[in-house]
Amino acid sequence: MAEPSLHDLLRRRRSRRRFTTDPVDPARLERALQAAMRAPSGANAQPWEYVLIAPGPLRDRVRQACETADEEFHRRSPAWLQQFFADHEITPVKEFCHNAPWLVAVFGRRDLPFWLQSVWLSIANFILALEAEGLHSLTYTPTLGRDFNRLLGVNEEWSCQAVLPVGIGQHDEELRPRPRKGPAEKAHVVGPDGVLRPFQPALPFEP
């Protein structure tokens, strides 16, 4: 069977919130980590750190930290954002913190140049590589402070940017349509005359 193209992977990748407890092939996870490490970074500083959290008692404390942070975030959010959460059924309950075979906490080192942009380039590599390996994830970005670093034994100079569940999504999870706008709507060109104009695509775009 032919290998899927990059665009095939991009089209089929979906965020998942419900995971089976099926174990993850360690080689698949490691190959995804290798992809994360190959991301570009400012001045090649590679300002990221990945912490893999296996199932165990610590996971209950990780879930508690995430849910407590989300409860506070939801409470302090403006009305329009609270309505967004309601419309998309986003709640502080993070069941995947308990069920997913792995949680991967991604940290960035704040004292290195272009650290934030670089960390997210790495995360993008990671989640796409997981899809290529037949694994699923969710880009979850809780607001976690130094207590979370201490919980995991991570130096406090690192800032947690994401907690990513990794595993196999449950086959019966209802995945909503996710329409995508193509280059005709989201790209522009500045020509030799200095005028901004819509991009004129020559290829079909499949959301």
Steps between C-alpha positions, in 0.01 A plus 500: 500500500634842405613731777255787562614840379550795730170650387320170564630505858401862548148435373434196713659619827242574765529598863368225726366528855405138566768232506513126538738351753672295229878518543709708261783340304810668651669522159209699359515749784876531472484568126251781570740640760779486244283710266444750781874532554555574130289817507665829406580735786640850539880487486463120530447547874252209518329654805264211568477217747257206470392315814319167448265414785406134529182374671532492877411691816670817374249521215219568749692801629570616144129478421414692816749774411359529148137505610566753775679728253219466247228566757670828589554587134133435417388699804705806403421484126283772343144413406575453130771244579278317748238477224766363264582229755132413532446489123795264457429294813835589651501448877768489771454121524810335349420130488781441250752584772399171661418280199764572236795257506740795510492867587775710347570832670693739277706773661680799355804675639409863538854639510591384148436705183173445312414225746122516470484486121758222494317284755179518299678407179623192686151418631360527147758249379411271788124490451529448124756223553262333747236494226750346260562229761128424536477671840272778619537803721346829610667838514415591858650819643426535873635794696735326740752665727807401694309257721457283191873512432568387854245221467692358204848588623559748218724803552296815562668690216289291261142601418235235426339576164287191437388171651435257216317170550637232267327176410226351284177697482180314575338396174155622603605855590284745308729724298338821383561633149791741486470711186823659384540817298749472216764736360237687295352629828798503735798601284593824323774623269679833489605552139774720350261795522481460879125430498354226719276266302334162567705197407376336179532122545573271208436176691183360656479513878353209693415596860 
